[in-house]
Amino acid sequence: MGHPRDPGRHAVQPELVGEIGTDVARDAGGRWRHPARLHRPRTDLSPTDAPFMATPP
């Protein structure tokens, strides 16, 4: 069972591309320790142009 504030995860259809910034720190489960921050939307790219974000090992 997850944390009470954890909304869970749901697959969505990609529609927008954005640049994000993250901290490199991860917890024992491989999750980011700090939230990702949106830097800017990338209106010059489509979702098919963006690299796939792989799940960490």
KOLTORKOL-156229 format. One record per residue (C-alpha): residue number from 1; residue in three letters; x, y, z. Coordinates in steps of 0.5 Angstrom, whole numbers. Layout:
> resi, resn, X, Y, Z
> NUM, ALA, X, Y, Z
...
//
This chain:
> resi, resn, X, Y, Z
> 1, MET, 0, 0, 0
> 2, GLY, 3, 7, -2
> 3, HIS, 3, 13, 2
> 4, PRO, -4, 16, 4
> 5, ARG, -2, 22, -1
> 6, ASP, 1, 18, -7
> 7, PRO, -5, 19, -12
> 8, GLY, -2, 13, -16
> 9, ARG, 0, 12, -23
> 10, HIS, -4, 12, -29
> 11, ALA, -2, 11, -36
> 12, VAL, -3, 17, -41
> 13, GLN, -3, 19, -48
> 14, PRO, 3, 24, -49
> 15, GLU, 1, 31, -52
> 16, LEU, 6, 36, -50
> 17, VAL, 13, 36, -49
> 18, GLY, 17, 40, -43
> 19, GLU, 24, 41, -41
> 20, ILE, 24, 39, -33
> 21, GLY, 30, 39, -28
> 22, THR, 31, 34, -23
> 23, ASP, 36, 33, -17
> 24, VAL, 40, 26, -18
> 25, ALA, 38, 24, -11
> 26, ARG, 34, 18, -11
> 27, ASP, 31, 14, -5
> 28, ALA, 32, 6, -4
> 29, GLY, 26, 5, -9
> 30, GLY, 29, 8, -14
> 31, ARG, 24, 14, -14
> 32, TRP, 26, 22, -14
> 33, ARG, 27, 24, -7
> 34, HIS, 25, 32, -10
> 35, PRO, 20, 34, -14
> 36, ALA, 21, 35, -22
> 37, ARG, 21, 42, -24
> 38, LEU, 18, 45, -31
> 39, HIS, 23, 49, -34
> 40, ARG, 19, 51, -40
> 41, PRO, 14, 48, -45
> 42, ARG, 17, 45, -52
> 43, THR, 12, 47, -57
> 44, ASP, 18, 46, -62
> 45, LEU, 18, 39, -61
> 46, SER, 12, 33, -61
> 47, PRO, 12, 27, -57
> 48, THR, 15, 23, -62
> 49, ASP, 21, 27, -62
> 50, ALA, 22, 27, -55
> 51, PRO, 27, 21, -52
> 52, PHE, 23, 16, -48
> 53, MET, 25, 16, -41
> 54, ALA, 27, 9, -38
> 55, THR, 25, 7, -31
> 56, PRO, 31, 7, -27
> 57, PRO, 35, 0, -25
//
